[in-house]
């Protein structure tokens, strides 16, 4: 059974940083595209960033310069999200996803990021 598991969330003060990780297990081949969405309380899920391979990254315009998605090895099926200069409005559950190129997207259960003012 394929699973995506996020980690690295937590409580941080405004202006601080966090690094989220997401690792896929139960899959024998590389997931070429992985990424992140987030959902704040009372709001719809929104796109954060996606990366294809190791270098083709796209970030939400509103998060450019503060958030950076990366992968160190596509075969590891692990993706990271570096978040800097965090703001209270970044408080949300952050979800990792994987796109195998076929079938439905794979989703993790999410990790909570809380930013205090």
N, C-alpha and C positions, 0 to 999 in steps of 0.2 A: 504494500500500500504506500502510495506516494504521500509524503508529508512535507510541508514547509513550516519551519519553526523559527519565529522571530525571537530576538533577545536584545538586551541593551536598553530597554526603556526604563523609565524611573522618574523621580522628582528632581528637578533642577531649578535653580534660580534664574531669573531673567538675565540674559547676557551670557549664560553658560553654554556648554556644549555637551552633546551626547553622540555616541556612535552606535547605530543599530546594525545588527547582523541578521541575516536570514539564511538558513541552510536547508537544502532539500535532501530528503532521504528516501530510500525505497525506489530509486530510479536509476536505470543502468546507463542512460545516455545523458549527454549534456543538454541542459535547457539553455537555448541560445539567448532568449530574452527574459530578463527578470526586472522587477521594478517595485515601486512603492506607491501606495495610496494612503490617504489618512481620512479619518472621520471624526470631526469634533462633535461635542455634545449638541444635539438638536440640529445638526447640519448634515447635508448629504456627503457621501464619500467623494473625495476629490483627488485628482492626480497629483503626485509629488514628483516622481522621476522614473525613468526607465533606461535600461542599458541593454544593447545588443552586442554580443561578443564581449570584448574587454574595453572597447573604446568608444563605441557609438552611443553616447549618452544624451538624453533629453531631460531637461528640468522644467518644472512649471515656471513660467515667467516671474511670478511673484516670489519665488524662492531662490532664484539664481543669485549666486554670490554668497548665499548663506548655507545652502544644502548642496552636498556633492554625493552622487552615487558612484560606486565603483565595484569592480570585481578583480580579484587577483588571479583567478584561474577559472576559466569557464567550466572545465571538467569537474571542478569541485562543487558546482551548483550552489555557490554561496554569493550573496550580494550584500553590500554594505551601504549605509546611508550616514554620512557625516553631517551633523547638524550643528551649526555655530551661531553665535549671537541669538540664542533662542529668545522668543517673545511669548508672553502669555497666550497669544492667539495661535501659537503652535501646539497648544495643548490638544491632544487627540489620541485616538487609537491608530497606530500605524500598522498597515497591512502589507505584507510582502506577497507578490504574485510571480508566477512563472508561466511563460507561454512556450509550450512545446512545438507550436506550429501546427498542431492538430488537436482536436478535441477541446474541451472547455479549459479555461484558465485554471491554474492551480493556485489556491489561496492558503495563506497561513491564518492562524486564529487571531493574530494581532498582538501588539505590545503597546502598553499605555505610556505615553509621554505627558508629564504634567510640568508646566512651567509656572513658577510662582513669581508674582510681581514684587 
